[in-house]
Amino acid sequence: MELRYMRFSLPAGMFGRLVGALIAVVVVLWPLGARAEAEDFPGQWRQTVSNAGTCETCWLAIKQQGPILKVSSNNGWFAFAHADLKTGSTTATGIGRWSEDVSGHYGGKPFDVRFVIVDKQLYLDMIVLMDDGTKQAIRAIFDKDRPGKTARRVMAKS
């Protein structure tokens, strides 16, 4: 018994049209899938835990333009980070600097920073380069403020 291989072929030009249609679908849907994760970063985040000490009034604000995050804090530092939109990751890495006006040993110091969102919480890892060449690690966890939540918290404390 002889086995014969059957060969299936598409009509001329059909394969190219199928590939073109598939590429068009991927190009159109790709940004939607990537943005679903990246949209978690922007907004105001309230600090809940930090190895640098308790701070009930500490917060940071994140603004996003494409893959770039601009992060500012109310306690004297700012950073720029890059979110990897291609993988849909909730991780962003970047650099920043403490304000010269900050008292203590962090004033004016540069740092590397990493932000990760896990279970709707923002985890911050900041590595500050000190004058003597050593590195200090600051770690904190933030909850996202929802509209109206800040006002209720302020009213409850007054």
N, C-alpha and C positions, 0 to 999 in steps of 0.2 A: 504494500500500500504506500502510495506516494503522497506526502503532505505538500500541499501547495499553499503558498502564502497569498492571501488576497490583499490587494492593494486598493485603498480607498483614496480617491482624489477629489478635491473640490473643483468646481468649474473655474475656469481661468479668471483671475482677479478676485475671487471670493475670499481667499486666504488673506490677502492684503487688506481687504475691507474689514474682515473680522478683527485683525490685529489693530487696525486703525481705530475701530470702534472701542475695543478694549482699552487702548491707550487713552482715548478721549474720556472714558468713564473714570479711569484712575485719576487723570489730571483734574477732573471736576470734583471728585469726591475726596481727594487727598486732603485739601485744606480743611474740610469739615471734620474729618477724623482727628487731625492734629489740633485744631482749635478747641475741641471738646475738653482736652486735658489742660491746655495752656490757659484757658479762661479761668482756671482756679486761682492763679496768682494775683491778678489785679484786685485792689481794694485795701481796706484798712485792717490791720491785724493787731490784736491786743496780746501782750506778753502774759503768759501764765506761769512759766517756769524758766529759771536761768541759773547757771552756775556762777554768775557774777553778782547774785543777790536778788532779793525780792524787789519787785517794782510794779505796784498795782497801776501806775499811771503810764507805763512804758508801752509804746505802740510803734508800728512802722506802717508806711503806706507804699504800695507797689502800683506803679503805672507801667503799662505795657504797650510797646510799639513794635509789632511783628515779634521777632524772637528776643528783642531787647527789653529787659526789665530795668526800670529806674526805681531804686528803693531809697526812701528817706525815713529817718527816725526822729522821734521827738527828744531823744537824749544825745544828739550830737554826732551822728554819723550818716553817711550816705554811701550808696554802692550802685554799680551797674553790673548786671548779670545777663547771661545768655541762656535762654531756654531752648532745648533741642526739640523743635516742633516736628522734625521728621519722624522721630520715634514716638511722639505723643507722650513723652516722659513728663513727669511732674518734678523734674530736677532742673535747677539752674545754677550755674557757677559764674563767678566774676571777681571783681576787685572793688575796693572801697577805701575810704579814709575817714578817720575821726576828725572832727573839727578842731582847729587850733585852740578854740575857746573852751574846750572841755577840760575841766580840772582833773587832776590826777595824772597817772602815768600813761593814759591812752591818747591824750591830746595831740593831734596832728599825725598820729601813726597810721600807716597804710595797712591794709589787711587783704587777705584772700577770703572769699565767702562762698558758701554753698547753701542753697535753699532746696528743701525737699518737702513735698506735700504727701502726708500719709494720714489716712482716715480723717480728712478734712482739717488737719492741723499742719501748720507750717513749722518745719524744723530748720533751725539756723545753726550752721557751723562757721565760726569766724576765727581765722588764725591771724593774730596781730603780730607784726614784726616789731620787736622792741629795739631800743637804741643799742643794747649790748649784743644784738644778733640772735637772742633767744626768741622763741615764739610762744605767745600766750593764746590758749584756746578759750573762746567764749561760745557757749552753747545755750540755746534758748528754744522754747516751744511757744507758738502763738496760735490763738484762735481767731477766726475771721469774725469781725464785727458785722452783724446784719443790720440793715436799715432800721433805725428806731431803737436798737439795743443800747447804744451809747447814751442816748437821752434818758432811757429808763434807769441805767446804772447811775448816772449823775443825779437824777431826781431822788433815787433811793438813798444816796449818801448825804443829801442835804436835809 
